[in-house]
Amino acid sequence: MRLLVLASGRGSHAVNLIEASRDGRLCADVARVVSDRRGAPVIERVRALRVATTVLMPDTAGSRLHPDAERQLLEILREERIELIALCGFMRLLSADLLDRIGAPILNVHPSLLPAFRGLHAQRQAIEAGVRVTGATVHFVDSGMDTGPILLQAPLEVLPGDTEESLSDRLLPVEQRLYVDAIGLIQRGAVRREGRAVLIERPDAPAGAAGPGPTAAGSGTTKGRDRG
């Protein structure tokens, strides 16, 4: 499976997916990493791993990509024959028109148990709300902010004295494991969507049978802080 990563920040998730594709955790090839920000740390980090990179132009401010940047992205997807797109701390919303034209599945990872604590600083939101449990979610991307159908979730206890930084640090490994698991399900053809419902084929199920997949793919420690 040929995978394209969209990233805006430091590149923690992008690097993890590249490493997973090389150490056997993920049967996919990260063909290219694309950023909307010149100078984003992710660019140099993945170049050091000998992965191709592109910065979309113009990298104007705003919540959505410039139309010229959208056209550039579509051309990259065609040239690279991309089969799956993974958002890794990508700080733009994708327009409904762009989503319709892309055609490939698009995933995002978010550091909360959606639909709770959407948007930025999800870890801070969880602490301020006083919840005892938060977690990570991998979901399909739509044109809203963290509103797409949920694929996998994993819980994490919020500890007394947790700060936004400490909670983020403990969530990151959970996000990373969950993302690899989710992409693996897509790669194996084990995921079926029916409207907003996401069904995961059970390995031991008879042909044609499906059921809801696990809501938790592990516990422990994923987009409130921009770590990409």
N, C-alpha and C positions, 0 to 999 in steps of 0.2 A: 504494500500500500504506500502510495506517495503522499506525503504529508507536508502541508505548508503551515508555518507558524506565523501568527501576527502578534507583535509585541511592541510595547512602548517604553518599558522600564529597564530594570537591572538584568533580567534574563534568567532568573533562577529556574523558572518552569521550562523555558526554551532549552537551556543546557541539560536539564534533567531528561527531557524527551529525546534529545540527541544522544545522550549517554545510554538511555534505555534502548534505543534502536541499535546500539552497537554492542551492548553486553547481553543481549538475548531476552531482556524483559519485554521488548516490544518488537513485533514483526512488522516494522514500517521503516521507510526511508524518509528522513527529514530533508526534503529536496531544497528548501530555501526558507530563510527567516526574513520576514518583511516588517519594517517598522514605519511608523508615521512621524518619527521624530529624528531629525539629524542630531547626532551626538548622544543618542540613547546608549547607555552602557551595554545593552544586549548586543549591539552591532559588533563591537570589538570582541566580546566574549565568544560569540559563535564563529566569528572569523578565525579566532585562535584554534577552533576545532575544525577548521577547513570546511565550513558550511557556507554556501552562497548567501549573500544578503542583498537586500534592496531597501532604499528609503523612498517612500512614496512622495511625490512632488505634485503640487506645492504642499508643504507641511504647515498649512495655515492653522490658526487657532479655531476652536469650536468643537462641538460634541460629535460632529459627523465629518466624514472625509469630503474633500473638495471633489467635484465631478471629474476633474482631470485625474485625480488620484484613484478614484473608483475605476476609471477606464484603464489606468495602468495596472491596477490589481487584477482586473479581469484578463488582461493580456498575459500577465504572469501565470495565472491559473491555467490558461490554455497552453502556453508554451511548456510549462512544467508537467502537464497532464496530472494535475492535483486531484486526488480522490477524497481527501479529508482536510479540513482546516481546523487548527487548534488556536484559540485565542489564549495568549499567555500575558496577562496584564496589559491587554490592548485597551487603551483609554478612549476609544471612539465607539459610538453606536453605528451599526450598519443599517443603511436605509432599506425599506421594504423592497424598493426597486432593485437595489444591488443584490439583496438576498435571492430574489426571484431569478436573477441572471446568473448567479454563481452556480447553482445546481448541485454542488457537493455538500455533504453534511458539514455543519460547523458546530464545534463544541467550545464551551467556556468553563473555567473552574472558578468558583467563588467561595470565599471563606466564611460561609454561614450555612445554616440549614434553611435554604430558601423554601418558602417565600419570605422568611424573616430576614431583616437587615440587608435589604438590597442596596446597591450603590457603593459609594466610597466609605472607607473606615468602618467596615462591617464588624471588625473586632471591637472597636471603640463603642459602637452601637450596642453590641452584646453586653459589654461590661456596664455601660450606663443603664441598660434595661434591667440589670440584675439577674439575668438568666443563669441557671446552673449548668446548662449544657448548650454548646454551640456546635459547630462542625464545618464540614466542607460539602459542596455540591458541584457535580459536573452536570451541565445542562446543555441542551440544544439551544442555539442562538436564534432569536427572532429580532424584530426591530426595536423592542423595548429594552429597558435596563434590567438585566437579570430576571427576565420574565419568561424565558423559553421553557419547554417541557423538560422535566427533570429525568436524568438518566441514572445517576448514582449519588448516594449521600453517605457520609460517615460522621459519627458524633465525636465530640471531645468535651470533656468536663472543663468548666471554667473554675479555676482554683481560687481560693481566697487570696487576695493580694495581687492577682493577675493585673498586668498593665496591658495596654494595646500592644506594646512591643513584645512582652513575654508571651502573650497569647498568640500573636502572629508567628513567633518563632516556633511554638509548639504545634501550630496548625500546618506549617509549611510541609513537613514530611507526610502528613495525611493527605494534603492536597496533591502532592506529587505522586503518591501511591495510587490515589483514586483516579487521577488523570490517566496514568498508564493502564490501569484496569479498564477504564471506560473506552479508551482507544482500542484496546485489545478486543473488547466485545464487538465494536464496530468492524474491526478488521476480520474477525471470524464470522461475520454475518449473523451474529446472535441477537441483534436488536431489531425490533419491529415497532413502528409507530402507528398508532390508531388515534388520530386527532392529537390531543394533548397527552394521551396515555402512551407510555413507553414500556413495551413488553420485552423481556429478556428470555431467550430460549434457554431452557435448562439442559445441561449436557446429557442427562439421563432420561429426558422426555422422549416419547415416541415421535416419529416424524410428524411435523405439522403442529405439535403441541407447544404452547408457550404459556408463560405465566409471568407475573410481575417479578422483576429481579430484586435482589436484596437492596434495601434502602441504605444499608451500611456495608461498605467494603473494607472495614477495618476501623479500629479505634486508635486514639492517640492524637496525633496532631494534624486552611487554604483560602476577594480581591478587595480588601479594605485598604491595605497599604499597597502602594504600587511597587511590586517586586518583580512582575513580569515573568 
